[in-house]
Amino acid sequence: MTCALAAPQLSASLEPSEIRPGSYTTLSISIEGGQPDSLSTILLPAGVELASASPSFSNQTNIINGNIKRSAIITWQLMSNTPGEYVIAPQEIHIEGKPYKTNETRLVVKENASGAPSSQLDPLMTLEAEKREFYVGEVVPITVNLYLHRRTLLRRVGLIELPKDNFAIQRFPLQADENAVMMGGIPYRALAFQSTLSALKPGKYKLGPATSELILDVPLTDSRSQHPFFNQTESRKVKPTCNEIDVTVLPLPTENRPKNFSGVVGEFEMTMTAEPQDLAVGDPISIEISITGTGNFDALTPPTNTDPEPWKSYPPKRYRMGSSNVPTPQGEQQSIGYNQVIVPKSHATFIPPFEFSYFSPSKKQYVTLRTKATPIKVKAAARPTQEASKNTPAAAATVAAEPEKAAVVNSIITDILVTLPQKPIWLAQKPTLLNNKLFVIGNIFAFGILLSLITGKFVYTSWQQYVHSPEAPMRELMSKMNSTKLNPAQFYSLAAKYIEAKKLSGENIATIMERHDALNYGAINNETSAKLDPAERKRVLTALKI
């Protein structure tokens, strides 16, 4: 029996949908159930233009229980200098040779619009969700994008937070994926912070806005030079505005809900092993069950025995499979294991299946996974031997009934003769410990260990001060720049970071920064893939060590 695959679902959105003249917005096209054949150009109304030459693209392919699920997201950076309301027509995307169209979107450009920066030096923040419609308990990846003008220097990023009235949101990491982008011909640093959320109850909600407190070094507006390293800067504490996202949370269906369903939503697989498989009645069997997949593992409960009556079962123990030191982020594939001991009460020919149920968002139905029955050989318990029968309760009662025989004690009376020493004991005693070689060697050995610990502590403290000193990042950057595997673009990007951190200036420094801008933000040329000239490396490193 064959079934037709569902048609791909496309949706377009603008974040933010209101901007000030000269500001930027992001047009995102989400594709569920397919991937585009190519990244074609988009149709824009007069007054709206692309801020970057090419879109960014991300795709994902998951194979769960033999089902292939594909999705993709295409994003463009747009800008507009003219106030007004613009309608962006539906975009046509070809998937496996067939054309599909998105919905139309509307962009409002006006003064004092919400969610838009008032200056090009102000940071931009956008919120993205992989899905706009999902089920209660489903784990959905979300991304907060932070765009920083290259002329500003980021000092600190505060915790990124989202309103949690209707959602359980995993804490955003302090580190982000960083890229360089061009928007409106202006270079920006793009920081992407990844997290996940799951809805607590069904309904239609607004997700966001995301908030964070940043500390930036911003060039003063009255500076004469346009180059950031000749400008005077001031530190500012800013809270960039962010867009909201309309989402729809679907309830889990009540029809055909399994009795053992515990609220787990995702896509999973389950396997089981049992040892030993040849045993006697009363011998323990170790059951190992592993569950692999993506979803809300926090709601996962141990699989249940489908025939528990003939077995004595002990509480299962849960553990994380793989590297226990590196926790797997929610939304990514991970594996959880359960270890349980069961003991057969009587003769059995197989271990019954274990099962657990979950709701599959891709199939939109409940799924019950069940392991296969494992054949075993259970022999009768061994009969007690004659020696062992003495330890039975009946034998113990017989022994207890016999009268206890009193032991015969023969008293021996002797005289006590006390011989007094000729000298007092404290005068006659000799310092025997100093004459004991083992005692002396042991003390010397203990003193050596103590001295080694003190020396190790001093060396470790000195090393920690060296590693965490303010100059440590500078040494790391300088070490990376000495690598012979860097191309010119990578080398000058590291040199620019070194200059920013050290606040260097001068004619040679300006030349280095111009070279950096040409390689990393100018037209594409062959130098980005060419090998760096050793003489050029030496000249730049000499200038940086001034």
N, C-alpha and C positions, 0 to 999 in steps of 0.2 A: 504494500500500500504506500503510495507517495502522496505528499502534500505540497501545495504551492507555497513558496517563500513569500513572506509579507513584503509589500513595497516599501522602499526606503522612506523615512520620515524626515523632512527638512524644515528647519525653522530659522528665521533671521531675527536679530535683535540689535539694538543700539544701546551702548552703555558709555556715558550717560546720553539720554535722549534730549537734554537741553544743555547748550554750551554758550559761552560768550563769544563774540567775534574774535577770531584769531586763535581760539582754543581747539582742542582735539576731542574726538570721540572714537569708539571702537565698534565696528560693524562685525558681528559674529554670525556665522552660518553653521548650525549644528546638524549633523547627518547621523541618523540612527538606522542601522541595518544596511550599511553600504559605505563605499569610499569613492571619492570623485575620480574620474578618469584623468583629469588634468586641472591645473589651477588657472582658469581663464580669467580675463579681466571682468570688471563689474560695471554696471550701468549706473551713472550718477547724474543727478539733475544739475543744471547750471547753477553755479554758486557753491557747490560742494566739490571738493577735490581730494585726491589721495595725498596723505601726508608721508607715506612710505612707498617706495617703488614696487615692492612685492609683498604679498600677504604672508602671514605666519600660518603654519599648518601642523596639526598634530592628529595622529590616527592611532587606533587601538584595535587589536584582534584578540578575542578570547575564545578558547575552545573548552567548553564545559560539557561533560557527559556526551561528547561527540557532536555537540552543536556549535557551529561557528557563528560568532557574533562580531560584527564590524561596526565601528563608529569613527567619526572624524569631526574636527572643528577647524574652520577656516576663519581667520580674523584679518581685517584691514583697519589701518589707522586713517581716519578721515579728518578734515578740517574745513572751516568756512570762515570767511572774513566779512560776509554780508549778512546783516540781520534779516530774519524771515523764517517762514515755515516751509520745509522741503519734504517732498514725498520721494523716497527711494523705492523705485519700482522693484517688483519681484525679480530675483536673480535666477538665471537658468544654469543648472549644474547637470553635467552628464555623468551618469553612473552605469557602468557596463554597457555603454553605447546608447542608453535611453535618456532623454531629457526629463529633468524634474525641476519644478519651480518652487521658490520659497514664498513666504508672505511678504507684503510690502511693509516698510518701516517709515517712521516720520521723525524728522530732526527739526528742533526748534533752536534758532540762533537769536539770542536777545541779550541785552545788557542786564547785568545782575542775575544771570541765570544760575539756578542751583546746580552744584556739582561741577563748576568750571573754575579754573584758576584765574586770578586777576593779573598775573604776570607770567612771562615765559620761564622765569626762574622758580616759580612755585611748583612744588611736586604735584604729580597727578596720581590718582589712585582709582582703580577699577576693580569690580568684583565680578567673577565669572563662576557659573555652575555648569557642570557637565550635563545636567538634566534640569528641565523646568517642570516636569511632571514625574512624580515618583511615589512609591508606596511608603506607608508608615514602617519605620524600622529599616528601610533600605539605605545602604551606605552610598552617598553621592560625593564624588570628589569636587572640591571647590578651590578656586585660585584667587588670591589677591595680588594684583599687579601694581607695582610702585614704579613710576617713571620719574627720574631725577635729571635735571639739566646738567650737562657736563661741566658747566662753570661753577656749580655748587659742589661742596664737599660734605658728604654724609658723615656725621659724627656718631649718631646713635639712632637705632630704630626701637621704639617701644613695642610692647606686646600688641599684636593685632587682635582685635576683639570684634565679635558680632553679637547682636542681641540674641539671647537664648531662651526667649519666652516659649517658643514652640519647637525648638530644635536642640538636639544634643550635638555639640560641635567639638571636634577634637582640637586640642590646643595647636595653634600655628607655631611652626619652628622658628628659631631665631635666625637661622641661616636660610638663604634663598638662592635659587638658580638665577645667575646674572648673565645678561646679554647686552650688547650695544645696538641701539636702533636709531634710525633717522626718521624724525617726524617734522614735516614742513621744512626740510633742509637743515634742521637743527639736531645735533647729536644728543641722545639721551641714554642714560643707564636704565635698563629695565630689570627690575627685581621681581621674581615670581615666587610667592609664598604659597605652598601647597598644604591643603588640609582636607578633611571630610566632615560631613554632617549626616545626621539621620533625624527624621521628623518624629515627634512624640505623639501627634494626633492628626487626624485628617482635617482637610480644609484648604482654603486659599489664603496665602500669607505673602507678606513682603519680606524677603530675605535681605538683611543689611539695614543700613549701610555699615561697611567696615570702618573702624576707627583705629588710629595709632598716633602716637606722639613722636615726632621726629626732631632731632637737633641737627641743623644745617649751618654750614659756613657759607654765607651768601655775599657776593661782591657788592660793594656799595654802589648806589646808582650814580653818584657824582664822580666816579672814577674816570680818569682821562683815557687810560689804555683799555682796549677791548680784550686784551689777553688776560686770562684769569690769574696768572701768577705774578702779574705786576699790579693787580688791584688790591686795595685794602678790603678786608672782609669783616663781617660781623656775624656772630652766632645768633641764630634765631630758633625758637621753639615753635614749631608749626604743627597743626593737625589738619592734614589734607582732607577735603571732602570726597565722598565716594557715592556711587550710585546704589540704588536698590534693585532687586530682582523680584518679579512676580512669579511665585511658584504655586503649583497645585499638588497637594498631598492626598493620595488616594487611600481609602481604607482597605484593609485586608479583607477579602471575601469571607463570609461566614459559611457559605456552601462548601461541602466536602472538606471541611477543616478537620484534620486528624485529631484524635484524642490526645496524642502525646506531643502536639505542636506547642512549642515554648516561646514562640515569637521570633525565631531565627529567619532572617530574610537574606537571600543571596543565591549563590551557585556553589554547590559542594559535591565532593566525591568521598566515599568511605571504603576502607579496607580493614580486614581483621586477620590476625594470626593467633594461634593458640599452641602452647607447649606445656607439658608433654601430651602426646596423643595416645600413649600406651601406659596405663596406670591401673591402680587398684582403687576400690571404693574407699573414700576418705582421703585420698591423695589430692593435693591442690593442683589446679590448672591456672596458668598465667595467661590472661587475655590481653592482647595489645590491639587497640583500635585507633586508626588515624583518620582524621577528617581534614581534607584539603579543599581550598576554594577561596572565594571572596565573599564578604558579607559582614554582618554584625556578630563577630565571634564572641562578644561579651554576653550575648543572650544564649550561647550554646550550652546545652545540658548533655550529660553522658547518655549515649545510646542505651536503650533498654533491652533486656532479655525477653524474647517473645514467649518463653516457656520457663518461668523462674521456679516452679514448684519442686522439680526433682533436684534442685541445686541450692547449696548454701553459698550466698554471695556476700563478699566483703565490699565496703565502700570503694568506688573507683578513685584513682588519683589522676589529676589532669596535669599535663606538662606541655611546654612549647617545643615543637620539633625544629631541628636546625640549630642556628646560633642563638642561644639564650641571652647573650650579652647585647644583641642588637634587636630591639623590638621591631616587628613588622608594622608599618603604618596601616591604619584602617583603609580599606578599599583596595589594597594590594593582596595578591595571593599569598596565603600562609597555610601552615599545617599545625593542627592541634592533636595531641595524642592522649589516650586514656589507657591506664593500666589497671586491671581488675583481676582479683583472684576469686575463682569459684571452685567449689568442692562438690563432687557428685555424692548424693545421699544414698543412691542405690545403683544397680547396674544400668548403664546407658550406652547407646551405640553412636550418638553424635551430640555435638554441642549445638544448641539451637541458635537460629539467626539472631543478631542484634539489629535494631533499627532506630532511626530518628527521622523526624519530619521537618521540612522547611518550606518557605514560600519562595518560588522562583519568579522574579520580576520579568525576566525575558519570556518565560512561558505563561506568565500570568495565572499560575495555578500552584496548588500544593504538591509537593513531591515527597515521597517516603522512600528513603534508602534502606536497603536490607542486605546484610551480609549473607553469604551462603552457609548452610549447615556444614560443620566440620566433623567428619567421621572420626571416632575414637574407639579404643578398646579398653574396657573397664573390667578388671578381674575382681573376683570376690576377695574380701579382706582375709589376710592370713590368720589361721587359728593360733591362739596363744599357746606357747610351749609350757612344759611342766614347771620350769623355773619361773616363767612369767606368771603362772597361775597362783603362785604364792603371794603375788602382789594384788590379787583380786580382793574385793570387799569381803567375800565369804571367808577367805583364808585369813584376812586381817582380823575378822571377828573371832575366829577359832583361837588365834594366838592371844588375842586380848582376854579370852576366857580363862586361860591357864594362869594359875597363881604365880606371881613374880617371886623368884628366889632371891633371898637377901645375900649379898656378897659377904664372905667371911673375911674379916680384917684381923690380922695378928698384930697386936700392939708390941712395939719394941721400945723399951725404956732404956735410955742411955743418959749418961752424965754429960753436961755441957761444960767444956773447959775453955775458958777465955784467956788467951795469951796476950798480954799487953806489950806493945812495941817498946823497944829501948829508947826511941826518940819519938817526939810528936809526929803525927802523919804529915802535917804541913811542912815540917822540916825534912822528913825522909823522902817526900814525893819529888820526882824528877820530871822535867818538861819533856815528856815522851813524844808529844805531837811534833816538836821540832826535829826529833830523830826519826820520824815516820816519813819515808821518801814519798809514798803515795800522797800524803797530806800536803807536802811541800810542792810536788809537781802539780797537784790539782789546783792549788792556790795560784801558782804561776800561770797555769792554763786559763783559769777564770779571769785573772788580771789581763791576760792577752786578749780574751774575748771582749772584755769591757773597753779596753783601749781601741780595739777594732771598731766597736759600735760607735764610740765617740768620734773616731776619725771618719767613719762612713757618714754619720750624721752631719759633720762639718762639710764633707765633700758634697753630699746631697743638697744641703742648704745653699752652698755656693753655686751649684749647677742650676737649682731652681731660680736663684736670683739672676743668673746669666740668661736662662731661657725666657723668663718673664720680664726681663728688663725692657724699658721703652725702646731700646735699640734692636730688640729681637726681630720685629717685623722688617726693619731695614736690612738686617743681615740676611733674612730669608729672601727678600726681593733681590738683593745683590747676588746671592748664591744662584737664584734662578736665572739671572741675566748672564751669568758666566757659563751657562749651558750652551754647548755647541749645536744642539738640536733645534734651536729656535729659528723661525724665519723672521724677516725684518719686522713684519706687523706685530708678531708676538713680543719680540724684543723691545720695540718702542712702546708697546702697551705697558709692559712692566716698568720701563723707564719713566713713563708718565705717572704711574702710581707712586714711584719713589720720589719724584719731584713734588707731587701733591703732599705727600706725608712730611717731607723735609722742608717744604715751603722754600724751595730754591728759586733763585732768580738770576738774571744776567743774560748777556748776549748769547752765550753758548746754550744756555737753558732754553731760550726762546727758539733757537734753531732746532733743538731736539723736539720741542713741542710741535713746531710746524711740520717736521718730518712725521711725527706721530699722527697728526691730523690728516695728513695726505695719505698715509698708508691705511689707517683704520676707518676714516670717514670720507675719504675722497673717492674718486673713480677707481674702479677695480683695475689693477694692473698685475703684471707678472711678478712683481717684487714680493707679493704676499706669499707666494709659494717658493720663491728663490731662497738660496742659502745666504745667510748674513756674512758680509765681508769681515774677516777677523780684524782688519785695520780699522774699519768703522766701529766695530764693537769696542776696541781698545780706546778709540778716541772718545766715545760716549761715556764709557766707564771712568775715564780720566776726568772728564768734565763733571761727572756726578760726585766724585770724591773730593771736590774742592771744599 
